[in-house]
Amino acid sequence: MENLEAILNMLDYSLNTKSKRHIAGGILLSISLLFGGLAFTTMTLKQEESE
């Protein structure tokens, strides 16, 4: 539990300005869209192979 608190404190300290939070949020959003696109692609490929 102490490790989690230390990690959260470090993140809070490193993202202390609004612009840093926007940059980190944009990076996380881009990564999630990338993995969502990959998941969608694999789902559609599996459907074509089974037909």
Secondary structure, DSSP 4 states (H G I P E B T S, - for coil): -HHHHHHHHHHHHHT-SHHHHHHHHHHHHHHHHHHHHHHHHHHHHHHHHH-
